Amino acid sequence: MTNQLQTGEDRQAPLERPTNPRATLSSLWIFVQLSTLVQEMHEIVEPGWIDEVRGGTLNGTDITDELLVGAGLVMQIPLLMIVLNHVLPAHINKWANTVIALITAIALLTMTSDPDDVLFALTKGTALLAIVVIAQASHRLRTLVRNES
């Protein structure tokens, strides 16, 4: 194995920050969505969960058409944010990410009923906090760059 020196353009910082905040935001929304799906798959193997669902309830709540539609809408939000990050104007994108992430975080707090739910809520909550921070910071950065030009 030869040891080659890197020059100029070939060299990258080991922990280089992503240059496209919209792509980073989309990646975080993908993480939130996948984490939700993994959490749901995790719940299926919990003893008694399948019998409870077959009985028409989930965590003591009756499973109704309205509940299923509401859950379906909630599951669509991260998917929608993945696309909206790339098409919304910057100032609207900033607030869409911030508001939707905060609403999603509040919803997470109401859905924690056992220790594994807390684990998933913490990981998704961290991603949602990162979404808010990046959305707010990327807008400020664009404003600073524009003012310096």
Backbone bond lengths (Angstrom), bond angles and torsions (degrees), N, CA, C in turn:
res aa  C-N    CA-C-N  psi(-1)  N-CA   C-N-CA  omega(-1)  CA-C   N-CA-C  phi
1 M - - - 1.447 - - 1.525 108.17 -
2 T 1.310 117.16 128.38 1.456 120.06 -178.71 1.513 109.74 -97.03
3 N 1.308 114.15 148.35 1.452 120.48 179.50 1.523 108.03 -100.92
4 Q 1.336 117.27 107.75 1.459 121.22 -176.58 1.522 110.10 -101.41
5 L 1.320 115.90 139.44 1.458 120.50 175.20 1.523 108.89 -80.06
6 Q 1.314 115.01 135.95 1.460 119.24 176.43 1.516 108.68 -94.24
7 T 1.311 114.84 142.76 1.461 118.88 -179.76 1.508 110.25 -125.75
8 G 1.322 113.94 148.44 1.466 122.65 171.38 1.502 115.69 39.29
9 E 1.338 115.63 -106.98 1.460 122.21 -172.15 1.516 113.24 -69.94
10 D 1.336 118.44 -22.00 1.462 121.13 -178.37 1.526 111.53 -74.36
11 R 1.314 116.60 -24.80 1.452 121.79 -173.23 1.526 111.11 -80.81
12 Q 1.344 116.32 137.69 1.452 121.78 174.78 1.513 108.59 -130.15
13 A 1.310 115.90 144.11 1.459 119.81 174.85 1.519 108.13 -66.68
14 P 1.339 117.81 141.26 1.465 120.03 -176.66 1.526 113.97 -58.95
15 L 1.316 117.77 -34.70 1.458 120.69 -179.64 1.527 110.24 -120.27
16 E 1.307 115.63 50.95 1.459 120.93 -177.80 1.520 110.11 -64.71
17 R 1.320 115.69 134.81 1.459 120.72 178.82 1.522 110.08 -74.79
18 P 1.329 117.06 146.71 1.461 119.23 175.67 1.525 109.94 -61.60
19 T 1.306 116.33 143.53 1.460 120.11 -177.39 1.522 112.59 -93.32
20 N 1.307 117.57 -11.74 1.452 120.29 -177.44 1.531 109.56 -115.94
21 P 1.336 117.73 98.68 1.462 119.33 -177.75 1.527 113.07 -63.15
22 R 1.332 117.94 -28.97 1.466 119.32 178.41 1.529 110.94 -64.20
23 A 1.337 116.58 -39.74 1.471 120.17 177.70 1.521 110.20 -67.42
24 T 1.324 116.86 -38.85 1.465 120.33 178.45 1.522 110.40 -64.62
25 L 1.319 116.70 -44.03 1.470 119.96 178.07 1.529 110.84 -61.34
26 S 1.318 117.17 -43.87 1.470 120.12 177.93 1.522 110.85 -61.00
27 S 1.326 116.66 -41.60 1.472 120.39 178.73 1.521 111.19 -62.19
28 L 1.322 116.85 -39.69 1.471 119.66 178.15 1.525 111.47 -66.72
29 W 1.328 117.48 -38.16 1.469 120.02 176.57 1.529 110.36 -66.47
30 I 1.326 117.60 -35.92 1.471 120.41 175.22 1.528 109.29 -62.51
31 F 1.330 116.61 -43.33 1.466 120.59 177.45 1.529 111.21 -58.62
32 V 1.337 116.91 -45.98 1.471 120.82 179.65 1.531 109.99 -59.42
33 Q 1.322 116.90 -44.63 1.467 120.93 -179.45 1.524 111.57 -64.52
34 L 1.330 116.55 -48.09 1.467 119.82 -179.75 1.523 111.41 -63.81
35 S 1.313 116.72 -38.34 1.461 120.20 177.83 1.527 110.80 -62.93
36 T 1.318 117.00 -38.39 1.465 120.95 177.07 1.525 110.81 -64.42
37 L 1.335 116.76 -43.04 1.470 120.20 179.21 1.532 110.99 -65.32
38 V 1.320 116.75 -41.66 1.469 120.27 178.30 1.531 109.62 -63.92
39 Q 1.316 117.09 -39.92 1.458 120.56 178.20 1.529 110.83 -61.22
40 E 1.319 116.53 -43.26 1.462 119.79 179.25 1.533 111.59 -64.71
41 M 1.333 115.94 -41.42 1.476 118.87 177.47 1.521 110.20 -64.70
42 H 1.316 116.88 -35.20 1.464 122.36 178.78 1.530 110.34 -64.48
43 E 1.330 116.82 -38.45 1.465 121.37 -179.34 1.536 111.92 -65.37
44 I 1.334 116.77 -32.35 1.466 120.46 -176.79 1.529 111.93 -58.74
45 V 1.325 117.58 -35.26 1.462 119.89 -177.33 1.519 113.06 -84.10
46 E 1.319 117.52 -2.55 1.463 120.52 177.21 1.539 108.86 -68.28
47 P 1.325 117.53 130.90 1.474 119.75 -178.46 1.527 111.98 -55.61
48 G 1.314 115.49 130.52 1.455 121.85 176.94 1.515 114.95 87.80
49 W 1.331 118.02 -10.63 1.466 120.72 -176.55 1.528 111.18 -63.70
50 I 1.328 116.69 -47.80 1.476 120.19 -178.42 1.527 110.39 -63.34
51 D 1.341 117.41 -42.25 1.464 120.12 178.31 1.527 111.55 -62.84
52 E 1.332 116.23 -38.62 1.461 120.19 178.61 1.530 110.69 -63.24
53 V 1.335 116.33 -45.11 1.466 120.27 179.53 1.524 110.55 -65.38
54 R 1.323 116.62 -41.94 1.479 119.37 177.06 1.518 111.44 -60.61
55 G 1.336 116.40 -30.39 1.462 121.10 178.28 1.523 113.05 -78.26
56 G 1.340 116.79 -4.95 1.464 119.93 175.56 1.514 114.78 92.63
57 T 1.345 117.44 13.26 1.460 119.16 176.79 1.527 109.63 -130.73
58 L 1.335 115.43 161.51 1.457 121.59 175.69 1.519 107.05 -144.90
59 N 1.323 116.19 116.66 1.471 122.34 -175.76 1.529 111.25 52.83
60 G 1.333 115.85 39.47 1.458 121.34 177.78 1.523 115.24 81.80
61 T 1.328 117.95 0.78 1.459 122.20 -179.96 1.522 109.49 -104.99
62 D 1.339 116.07 133.45 1.465 119.68 177.57 1.520 110.39 -63.65
63 I 1.332 116.02 135.20 1.463 121.08 176.84 1.520 107.44 -85.07
64 T 1.329 115.30 111.84 1.465 121.39 -179.44 1.522 108.81 -118.38
65 D 1.317 115.35 167.89 1.469 119.59 175.57 1.526 110.82 -59.36
66 E 1.337 116.39 -40.52 1.464 120.29 179.62 1.529 110.91 -62.52
67 L 1.322 117.22 -41.18 1.463 121.40 178.60 1.528 110.08 -63.26
68 L 1.316 117.04 -43.02 1.468 120.77 179.85 1.528 111.70 -65.64
69 V 1.337 117.20 -40.11 1.465 120.23 177.31 1.532 109.67 -65.12
70 G 1.326 116.52 -44.20 1.466 120.49 178.62 1.524 111.64 -61.04
71 A 1.326 116.61 -44.18 1.469 120.13 178.41 1.524 110.61 -64.29
72 G 1.316 116.53 -38.38 1.462 120.32 177.80 1.514 111.54 -63.26
73 L 1.332 116.78 -41.07 1.466 120.58 177.90 1.525 111.05 -64.06
74 V 1.322 116.12 -43.11 1.469 120.30 178.76 1.525 110.74 -61.03
75 M 1.320 117.16 -38.51 1.469 120.75 179.40 1.528 111.95 -70.01
76 Q 1.329 117.39 -23.60 1.461 120.46 -179.87 1.525 113.06 -79.80
77 I 1.317 117.79 -22.05 1.465 120.70 -174.54 1.530 112.62 -59.58
78 P 1.350 119.87 -51.31 1.470 117.60 177.87 1.526 112.75 -60.20
79 L 1.328 117.00 -37.27 1.463 119.59 178.21 1.524 111.03 -63.61
80 L 1.306 116.42 -41.57 1.462 121.01 177.98 1.526 110.83 -64.11
81 M 1.325 117.16 -40.17 1.470 120.60 -179.02 1.527 111.86 -66.01
82 I 1.320 117.20 -30.27 1.466 120.27 177.14 1.528 109.69 -58.47
83 V 1.317 116.38 -45.57 1.465 121.65 -178.85 1.529 111.10 -75.50
84 L 1.331 116.59 -45.03 1.468 119.88 -176.37 1.524 112.36 -60.86
85 N 1.332 117.69 -30.70 1.466 120.51 177.87 1.524 112.48 -56.99
86 H 1.302 116.64 -27.15 1.460 120.42 -176.29 1.528 113.77 -97.45
87 V 1.327 117.63 -10.89 1.468 118.78 -175.58 1.526 114.57 -119.34
88 L 1.315 118.03 -20.55 1.464 119.81 -178.80 1.524 111.30 -75.52
89 P 1.324 117.51 146.92 1.468 119.40 171.31 1.530 109.51 -60.77
90 A 1.326 116.56 152.26 1.467 121.99 -172.18 1.526 113.50 -53.88
91 H 1.333 118.23 -46.41 1.464 119.76 -176.38 1.529 112.14 -67.51
92 I 1.310 117.30 -33.59 1.475 120.64 177.22 1.524 109.56 -75.99
93 N 1.320 117.17 -39.24 1.460 122.00 179.13 1.531 111.05 -59.20
94 K 1.331 115.48 -41.42 1.471 120.99 179.08 1.524 110.13 -56.23
95 W 1.323 116.25 -50.67 1.463 120.13 -176.29 1.524 112.74 -76.25
96 A 1.320 117.91 -33.26 1.472 120.14 176.79 1.521 109.89 -61.62
97 N 1.331 117.21 -47.76 1.460 120.70 178.75 1.520 111.69 -62.58
98 T 1.324 116.34 -43.36 1.462 120.74 -178.01 1.525 111.28 -64.16
99 V 1.310 116.81 -51.42 1.471 120.94 -176.48 1.529 111.21 -66.31
100 I 1.326 117.60 -47.32 1.464 120.73 -178.20 1.528 110.73 -65.09
101 A 1.334 117.87 -38.73 1.471 120.48 178.11 1.527 110.47 -64.61
102 L 1.325 117.64 -41.91 1.467 120.24 179.62 1.531 111.61 -66.91
103 I 1.317 116.99 -42.07 1.474 120.28 177.40 1.528 109.97 -62.46
104 T 1.329 116.49 -43.23 1.466 120.77 179.16 1.523 110.36 -63.15
105 A 1.330 117.66 -40.01 1.467 121.62 178.90 1.528 111.07 -63.76
106 I 1.325 116.75 -41.18 1.472 120.58 178.03 1.522 109.92 -63.75
107 A 1.331 116.57 -41.41 1.466 120.29 177.88 1.527 110.65 -62.14
108 L 1.328 117.22 -37.48 1.473 120.48 178.46 1.522 111.29 -59.97
109 L 1.325 116.21 -39.71 1.460 120.19 -178.00 1.525 111.98 -64.30
110 T 1.322 117.12 -28.19 1.461 120.38 -178.92 1.527 111.98 -85.16
111 M 1.338 117.43 -10.31 1.463 120.16 -174.59 1.524 113.15 -110.26
112 T 1.318 118.44 18.82 1.457 119.82 179.57 1.519 108.94 -99.88
113 S 1.336 115.53 112.77 1.465 119.34 -176.96 1.523 113.03 -119.71
114 D 1.317 118.75 -15.99 1.458 120.78 178.47 1.527 109.87 -147.40
115 P 1.345 118.10 171.19 1.474 120.59 -173.03 1.530 114.94 -56.88
116 D 1.335 118.09 -38.33 1.467 117.73 179.87 1.530 111.06 -69.38
117 D 1.332 118.09 -30.99 1.464 120.53 174.71 1.527 110.37 -64.59
118 V 1.333 116.31 -36.62 1.468 120.41 178.34 1.530 109.69 -64.74
119 L 1.325 117.13 -41.78 1.465 120.69 178.22 1.528 110.97 -59.51
120 F 1.321 116.73 -48.32 1.470 120.32 179.32 1.533 110.91 -65.10
121 A 1.331 117.01 -38.29 1.466 120.09 179.11 1.531 110.67 -64.22
122 L 1.332 117.09 -38.36 1.463 120.12 178.92 1.527 111.69 -65.35
123 T 1.330 116.82 -43.65 1.466 118.78 -178.84 1.537 110.80 -69.03
124 K 1.326 116.40 -43.37 1.469 118.62 178.40 1.525 110.73 -68.69
125 G 1.333 116.61 -37.10 1.460 120.28 177.80 1.521 112.15 -61.77
126 T 1.333 116.41 -38.65 1.458 120.80 177.15 1.525 110.53 -63.96
127 A 1.320 116.71 -43.57 1.469 120.65 178.01 1.528 110.68 -63.71
128 L 1.325 117.23 -39.95 1.466 120.72 179.75 1.527 110.95 -67.30
129 L 1.325 117.14 -37.76 1.465 120.38 175.40 1.533 110.07 -63.24
130 A 1.325 116.67 -42.36 1.469 120.55 177.37 1.527 110.61 -61.43
131 I 1.327 116.98 -37.90 1.472 120.47 177.97 1.523 110.31 -60.55
132 V 1.331 116.98 -46.20 1.463 120.74 179.98 1.527 110.54 -62.31
133 V 1.336 116.70 -47.40 1.465 120.74 -177.94 1.525 110.97 -62.31
134 I 1.328 117.22 -46.37 1.471 120.67 -178.68 1.526 111.05 -66.88
135 A 1.324 117.55 -41.93 1.474 120.23 179.59 1.526 110.54 -61.01
136 Q 1.322 116.67 -44.95 1.457 120.26 -179.70 1.529 111.35 -68.96
137 A 1.330 117.59 -43.24 1.466 121.59 -177.23 1.526 111.91 -69.42
138 S 1.336 117.32 -39.36 1.464 119.31 -177.64 1.520 110.96 -65.92
139 H 1.314 117.08 -34.67 1.469 120.04 177.74 1.526 109.68 -67.67
140 R 1.335 117.77 -42.46 1.471 121.34 178.09 1.517 111.02 -63.34
141 L 1.330 116.44 -40.74 1.462 120.82 -179.60 1.527 110.94 -63.24
142 R 1.334 117.09 -43.88 1.463 120.48 177.80 1.524 111.18 -62.10
143 T 1.333 116.58 -37.83 1.455 120.49 179.08 1.531 110.68 -66.49
144 L 1.331 117.11 -42.15 1.465 120.75 178.20 1.524 111.45 -63.19
145 V 1.319 117.35 -44.74 1.463 121.86 -179.85 1.522 109.76 -62.31
146 R 1.325 116.50 -43.46 1.470 121.15 -179.53 1.529 110.20 -63.79
147 N 1.330 118.46 -40.23 1.457 121.80 -179.14 1.521 112.21 -70.45
148 E 1.329 118.04 -30.18 1.458 121.31 179.21 1.524 111.88 -77.34
149 S 1.309 117.71 -20.79 1.479 120.63 -178.13 1.501 112.66 -75.96
